[in-house]
């Protein structure tokens, strides 16, 4: 792994995000038939950052809050419990029909019943994220950041957040912070903004040191041909994924790491899970193997979090890919949509297939 990180930084990892609430029924039941629910604080980007923060690396979150909201207080308490620093403006609610934190309502599924997720993002305060609310010279120049992780979810959330992510990437590049970009395409976010977002995502990708996405992400965000999505035998498509990543590298050669996860769903609680990573000129291919799934949401974020943790620790490419795979598998064993590793050993035990009791 040839990524050189800045020294003397206050933060190992920085993530901009829109924090929200996740509501899931008790005992794995569907939403429509439930009357008891669990409330969590959530965002894809803090899912990624949780691997590093739980394993002791300093993490910072850039976000925005609804001023005086009890849910904002709930979210802040959760971030503190994960060992994360945060900063961001307090936005006035503006009355009952004003701003709020987005809500993610999730049925995790069970067996032959697949998961269903309902996003309720009307009035989302995170759509107001604006570069003018943050001192980027202080964050990148004085405090210092080794890696910033950007997500296409935030990049496409609103015109303001698109520009916010672009300015963060430019500032990171200026100060020598390494840039991780997970494309995370969402069709509903892109509707009516296709060319605008293609241009912005392409510029961010051109600055990035680490590019992550699945076959749909690379095709629809960057226009790069990839293998057909879906299918039952994901292992048979390995060569197609490698060809796609090779095309990504040809178009965005500044990056040093390109990665994608592989998932074949046998049923809701059994997946074949794998990964492909190109590190310089070296391929790391983890052939799909079965994992047992309690809740699949957040598995991809767990992979990215584990990969970035390995890079931050200075590991070689093979070890980073393995740790990413196992971190993603770990996340699917939690009812939260992020993994909470006790230590590195717990994650390595998953990689080794060792589920024996530890006393």
N, C-alpha and C positions, 0 to 999 in steps of 0.2 A: 504494500500500500504506500503510494508515493505522495500522499497529501501531507504537506507541511503546515502545521498549525502555529498560530501566533503564541508567543510566550507572554507571561505576566498579564493574563486576562482575568478579570473578575469573574466572568461567566464562561463556562464551557459551551453552553447551548442557549440560544435565544429563539423564542417562537412568538410570532404575532398570531393572534387568534380572536375569535368571537366566542366568548364563553356562554354556555347555555345550560339547560336542564334536561336530564334524561329521565323518563318515566317508564318503568317496566312493571308488568304484573308480577305478583307473587307466584312462586312455585311453577314457573314456566308456562303459565296459562296464556291464552289469547287475550288481547286487550278488550275485545267486545264482550267477553263473558266474565270479566274480573271486576271486583270492587275493592281490592287491596293492591296498592302500588308502592314501589320503591322509588325514591327521588334521589338523583345523583347530579353532581356538577360534571359537565362534560365539554369536550371539544376534541376534534381529531388531532389538532396540533399538540395539545397538552397530553393526549394519549401517547404520542411519540416521545415527548419530553419526559414522561414518567419513568421510563427505563433508566435514564441517566440520573434523575433526581432521587429515585429510590435507592440507587446504588452509590449515592454520595457525591455526585458531581453538581456544581453550582449551575442552576437553571433560572432563567428569567423569562417572564411572560409579558408581552405587550398586548393590552386589550382595552376595553372600555366598559364602563359600568353605568347602570341606571342609578342616579343619585337617590339615596334614601330607601332603596328597594331592599326588602328582607332577603330576596333571592340573591342580590348582589353581595350581601353580607354572607350568605350561605356559600356562595362561590369563592369568596375571598378566604373563608375559613378552610374550605377544601384545598385550595391551592397551598395555603400555609401547611396543611397537614401532609402534603406531598413534598414539602421541602422546597417549594418554588417561590422566588421573589416575583413581584408583579408591579407594573405601573400602568396608568392610563387615566384618562379624564373621567370625571363624574358628570354624566349627561342628565339634565332635568327630564323627568318623565313626560312632562307636558300634558298632564291630565290622564284620565282613564283610557283614552284612545291614542296615547302617545307611545313612547318607547318601552320596550321590555326585552328581557333576555330570551333568546329563541328556545323552543321546546322540541325535543326529540322523543317521540313516543314509540317504543319498541316492543314487539312480540318476538322473543328469542327463538320461537319455534321448538319443536320436539319431534324426533323420529322422522316420520314421513310428512309432518306439517312444517313447511318452510317458514323462516323468519319473515316478518313484515315490519317495515319502519315507516312511520308517518311523521313528516317534518312540518312543524308549525312555526314559520319564521316571520310572520307579519309583525311589523314594527320593531324588527331586530336592531338592538342598539349597536351591535357589532358592525352594521353596515355604515356607520358614521366614522369608522376608523380613518384618521387623517394624519398625514405626516406632520402637519403644523402643531399637533398636540404632543410631539415627542422631540427631544433634543438629540438628534442623531449623532452630532459631534461628541456629545458627552457619552452616549451609550457605546459607540464604536471606538471613539478616539481616546476617551479618558478611562471609562470603566473597562472596555475591551471585551470582545466576544470571539471565541474560537470558531464556532459554527453557528450560522443562522439557518433555521429550517423554515422554508416557505412552502405553503400548500396552495394548490389551485382552488381549493374551497374558499379560501380567503381572497385569493387573487381575482375570483370571478363574482364575489358576493355583491358588489356594487361598483359603480365607476370610481367612487372614493377609495374603496379598498383595493381596487386594481392599481390605482396610482400609488397608493400607500405601499403595496408590495414592491412595485417597481422602484420607488425611491429608496426603500430599504435595501434592495439588491444593489443599487448604484452606490449607496453609502458603504455597504459591506465591502464591495469591490474596492472602493477608494481606500479603506482602512486595512485591507488585507485579511478580513474575516472570510472564512470559507463558506460557500453557499450550497445548501442542500435544497432541492426543489422536487417535491412530489406533485405531479401534474393534477391528479384527482379531478378528472373531468366530471361535470354534472350537467346534463342536457338542459335542465330547467334554468340553470344559472346563465347559460350561454345564449339562450333564445333571444334573437334580435340584436346580439352583440358579437356575432361570430368573428367578423374581421377585426374589430377593435381588440377583442381578447386574444385572437391569434397573434396579432402584432405584439401585444404586451407579453404574452407567455413566451413568444420566440425571443424577445429581448432578455427576459429573465433567464431563460434556458442558456442563452449565449454567455451569460456571466457565471453560470453554475459550475461548481466543482463536482457535485453529486446529482445525478438525474435519475428519478425514480418514476415508474409508471407501468400500468399494464398495457395490453395490446390496444384497448379502446382509448386509453389516455394519449398514447403517442400518436395514434391515427387522428383523433378528433381535435386534440390541442395543437399539435405541431404538423399535421398533415403527412406523417411518415407511415408508409405501408407496413402492416403487421399481419400476423396470422389471424384467422377468423376467430372471433370470440366464442367462448363456450366449448361444448364438446365433452364427451365422456372420457376420452383417453388423452389427458393433458400431457403425459410423458411422450406421446408420439409427436407432439408439436414442438419439442425442444429445439430442433434445428430451425423452425420457423421463428421462434422467439430470438434465437441468436442472430439470425439474419436481420430481424427488426432492429435489435440493439446495434448491430454493425452499421445500419443505415442512420440511426440516431447519432452515432459517433461521427460519421462522415459529415453530417450537417451541423453538429455542435461539438467540434473537436476540443474545445477548451476544457470540458469536463474530464475528470480522471476516473470516475466511477459511474457506471450505469447499472441499474438493477430493476428486476421485476420479480414478483412472486407468482407462484403457480398453485392453483387450487382446483381440485376436482371434488365435487360434492357427491358423496355416496348416499348419505342422508344427512339430516340436520346435525346429527351428533357424531358423524364420522366423515372426515375429509382426508383426501390425499394432498399433502402440503409440501411444496417445494419452492425453489428459488433459483434464479440465474443472475450472476453478476459479472460484469466485465471490469476488471481492475487494471488499467493500463492496457496491456496486450494479453493479460492472463484471464482466462475464463474460470469462474467458480460455478459449477452446476450441482445443485442439491436435488437429486431425483425425488419426485413426490413419494412420500411415505405416509402411512395412516397416522392421524392424530385424532384424539377423542375430544369432542367439542361440547362445552357447556353453553357458550354464547359466542357466536362467530364474530360479532361486531367488535372491531378493534384489532383483529389479528394482523391485518396489513400494517396498521400503525405500529404494532408491537415489533414487526419485522424491521421497519425503518428505525425505530428507537434503538433496537439492539445493534443494527448496523452502524448507526452514528456513534453509539457508545464505544464500539470496537475501534472506530476511527479515532475517537477522542483519546482512547487508551494507547494508540499507536500500534495496534495489532496488525498482523499481515492479512492479506485479502481473504484467505481461506478461513481464518479464525473469525473475521468480521462477518462473513456470510453465514457461517455456522451459528454464531451467536444471534444474528438477526433471525434466522429460521426458528431457533429455539425460543427467542423472546416472543415471536409471533404466536407460536404454539402455546406458550405460557399464558398469553393474554386471553386465549379462548377458553381457559379453565376458570376465569373469573366472571362474576356477575356484573362487576363494573366493566366498562368498555375499554379499560386499560389494565395492563399487567402491573402487579405490585410485587416485584421480586424481593425476596428476603435477602439474597446475596447472589453473587455470580455463580456459586456452586449449584444453586437451585436451577438456574437456567442451563448450565452445562449438563446437569443430570438428565434434563429433557432431551438434549442433543444425543446423549449416550444411551437413551432408552431405558434409563434406570429409574423406575418408579417404586423402588423398595423403600420401606420405612427408614427414616433416619432418626436414630435415638442418641 
